[in-house]
């Protein structure tokens, strides 16, 4: 299985804005395959290109049952077009911040417009885990990590716990 190395926080690359992909770019399919393999190998439900060192607006997600019934969705140039519902604070993990989970407040529903790998414009709607995952991965495309997604007090605690997790040798896919 062909996988990529995951970029770990606080690498400054994770804070950079990603560039739009050229629709129909033939290099996107092999990249998406490697990203999907990397996501599954690390037990993730989402992965954004900057997390594997690529500054392009492409993400992969699979929030259903990736262990038993993989069904990855590749979103090229995804854009949130609607958020809905009362904000919910829940723990989130991140492959680029192994060993911890952080409380992040997000609206539970997201509607996202994107292109598939064949260049077709699509829309996906997600609630709960999928809605949260879409928002989290699109944050990565905009240079926003898990640490910038939480409030200041939680950020201080998370950074402290993250340093401890790294010292213990935490690897992507591990949460506290």
C-alpha positions as CSV (number, residue, x, y, z in Angstrom):
1,X,0.0,0.0,0.0
2,X,1.4,3.3,-1.1
3,X,1.2,5.9,1.7
4,X,2.6,9.3,2.4
5,X,4.3,10.8,5.5
6,X,2.0,12.8,7.7
7,X,3.1,16.4,8.6
8,X,2.9,16.9,12.3
9,X,2.1,20.2,14.1
10,X,3.7,22.6,14.7
11,X,5.2,22.4,11.2
12,X,4.6,25.9,9.7
13,X,3.5,24.2,6.4
14,X,0.2,23.3,8.2
15,X,-0.6,27.0,8.6
16,X,-0.3,27.9,4.9
17,X,-3.3,28.5,2.6
18,X,-3.6,25.9,-0.1
19,X,-3.9,26.6,-3.8
20,X,-6.9,25.6,-5.8
21,X,-6.5,22.4,-7.9
22,X,-6.8,22.5,-11.6
23,X,-10.0,20.7,-12.4
24,X,-9.2,17.5,-14.3
25,X,-5.5,17.5,-13.4
26,X,-4.4,13.9,-14.0
27,X,-2.0,14.0,-11.0
28,X,-4.9,14.3,-8.6
29,X,-6.1,10.6,-8.9
30,X,-2.7,9.1,-7.8
31,X,-2.5,11.8,-5.0
32,X,-6.0,11.0,-3.8
33,X,-5.2,7.2,-3.8
34,X,-2.1,7.8,-1.7
35,X,-4.0,10.1,0.6
36,X,-6.8,7.6,1.0
37,X,-4.3,4.8,1.8
38,X,-2.5,7.1,4.3
39,X,-5.9,8.0,6.0
40,X,-6.8,4.3,6.4
41,X,-3.3,3.2,7.5
42,X,-3.5,5.7,10.3
43,X,-7.2,5.0,11.3
44,X,-8.4,8.4,10.3
45,X,-11.8,9.5,8.9
46,X,-10.4,12.4,7.0
47,X,-7.2,13.8,5.5
48,X,-6.3,17.0,3.8
49,X,-3.5,17.5,1.3
50,X,-1.4,19.8,3.5
51,X,-1.3,17.0,6.1
52,X,0.9,15.1,3.6
53,X,3.0,18.0,2.5
54,X,0.9,19.0,-0.6
55,X,-0.3,22.6,-0.8
56,X,-3.5,21.8,-2.9
57,X,-7.2,22.1,-2.1
58,X,-8.1,18.4,-1.9
59,X,-9.4,16.2,0.9
60,X,-10.5,12.6,1.4
61,X,-13.1,11.5,4.0
62,X,-14.7,8.3,5.0
63,X,-16.9,8.6,8.1
64,X,-19.1,5.5,7.6
65,X,-17.3,2.2,8.4
66,X,-13.8,2.5,6.9
67,X,-12.6,-0.6,8.6
68,X,-15.2,-3.0,7.2
69,X,-16.7,-1.2,4.3
70,X,-14.3,1.5,2.9
71,X,-16.1,4.2,0.9
72,X,-13.8,7.1,0.5
73,X,-15.0,10.4,-0.9
74,X,-12.5,12.7,-2.6
75,X,-13.3,16.4,-2.6
76,X,-11.4,18.7,-5.0
77,X,-11.6,22.4,-4.2
78,X,-14.2,21.9,-1.5
79,X,-16.1,25.0,-0.3
80,X,-18.5,25.2,2.6
81,X,-21.8,26.7,1.3
82,X,-23.9,26.2,4.4
83,X,-23.6,25.4,8.1
84,X,-26.7,24.8,10.2
85,X,-27.7,23.7,13.7
86,X,-26.9,24.8,17.2
87,X,-23.1,24.6,17.8
88,X,-22.0,21.5,19.6
89,X,-18.7,21.1,21.5
90,X,-17.1,17.7,21.0
91,X,-13.6,16.2,21.2
92,X,-11.7,16.0,17.9
93,X,-8.6,14.2,17.0
94,X,-6.2,15.0,14.1
95,X,-3.7,12.9,12.3
96,X,-1.3,15.9,12.4
97,X,-1.7,16.2,16.2
98,X,-1.3,12.6,17.5
99,X,-1.9,11.6,21.0
100,X,-4.6,14.1,22.0
101,X,-8.1,15.1,21.4
102,X,-9.4,18.7,21.7
103,X,-12.8,20.1,22.4
104,X,-14.0,22.1,19.3
105,X,-17.3,23.8,18.9
106,X,-18.9,23.4,15.5
107,X,-22.3,23.4,13.9
108,X,-23.4,19.8,13.3
109,X,-24.5,20.2,9.7
110,X,-22.4,21.2,6.7
111,X,-23.2,21.5,3.0
112,X,-20.1,21.5,0.8
113,X,-19.7,22.1,-2.9
114,X,-16.7,20.4,-4.6
115,X,-15.5,18.7,-7.7
116,X,-14.9,15.0,-8.0
117,X,-11.8,13.5,-9.7
118,X,-13.6,13.5,-13.1
119,X,-14.2,17.2,-12.9
120,X,-18.0,17.0,-12.1
121,X,-19.4,19.6,-9.7
122,X,-21.0,17.9,-6.7
123,X,-22.5,18.7,-3.4
124,X,-22.3,16.7,-0.2
125,X,-24.3,17.2,3.0
126,X,-23.0,15.9,6.3
127,X,-24.4,15.8,9.8
128,X,-22.7,15.0,13.1
129,X,-19.4,13.2,12.4
130,X,-19.4,13.8,8.6
131,X,-20.4,17.5,9.1
132,X,-17.6,17.9,11.7
133,X,-15.0,16.1,9.5
134,X,-15.8,18.2,6.4
135,X,-15.3,21.4,8.5
136,X,-12.1,20.1,10.1
137,X,-10.5,19.1,6.8
138,X,-11.5,22.3,5.0
139,X,-10.0,24.2,8.0
140,X,-6.7,22.5,7.1
141,X,-6.9,23.8,3.5
142,X,-7.2,27.3,5.0
143,X,-4.2,26.9,7.2
144,X,-6.2,26.3,10.4
145,X,-5.1,23.5,12.7
146,X,-6.9,21.8,15.6
147,X,-5.1,24.3,17.9
148,X,-6.7,27.3,16.2
149,X,-10.1,25.7,16.1
150,X,-10.6,25.6,19.9
151,X,-10.9,28.3,22.5
152,X,-7.9,29.9,24.2
153,X,-8.1,27.9,27.4
154,X,-8.5,24.6,25.6
155,X,-5.6,25.6,23.3
156,X,-3.2,26.1,26.2
157,X,-4.2,22.7,27.6
158,X,-4.0,21.0,24.2
159,X,-0.5,22.3,23.4
160,X,0.7,21.2,26.8
161,X,-0.8,17.7,26.3
162,X,0.4,17.5,22.8
163,X,4.0,18.2,23.9
164,X,3.7,15.4,26.4
165,X,2.1,13.0,23.8
166,X,5.0,13.7,21.4
167,X,7.5,13.0,24.2
168,X,5.8,9.7,24.8
169,X,6.2,8.9,21.1
170,X,2.6,9.4,19.9
171,X,2.0,8.4,16.3
172,X,-0.7,9.6,13.8
173,X,-4.0,7.9,14.5
174,X,-3.4,7.8,18.3
175,X,-5.7,9.9,20.5
176,X,-5.7,10.2,24.3
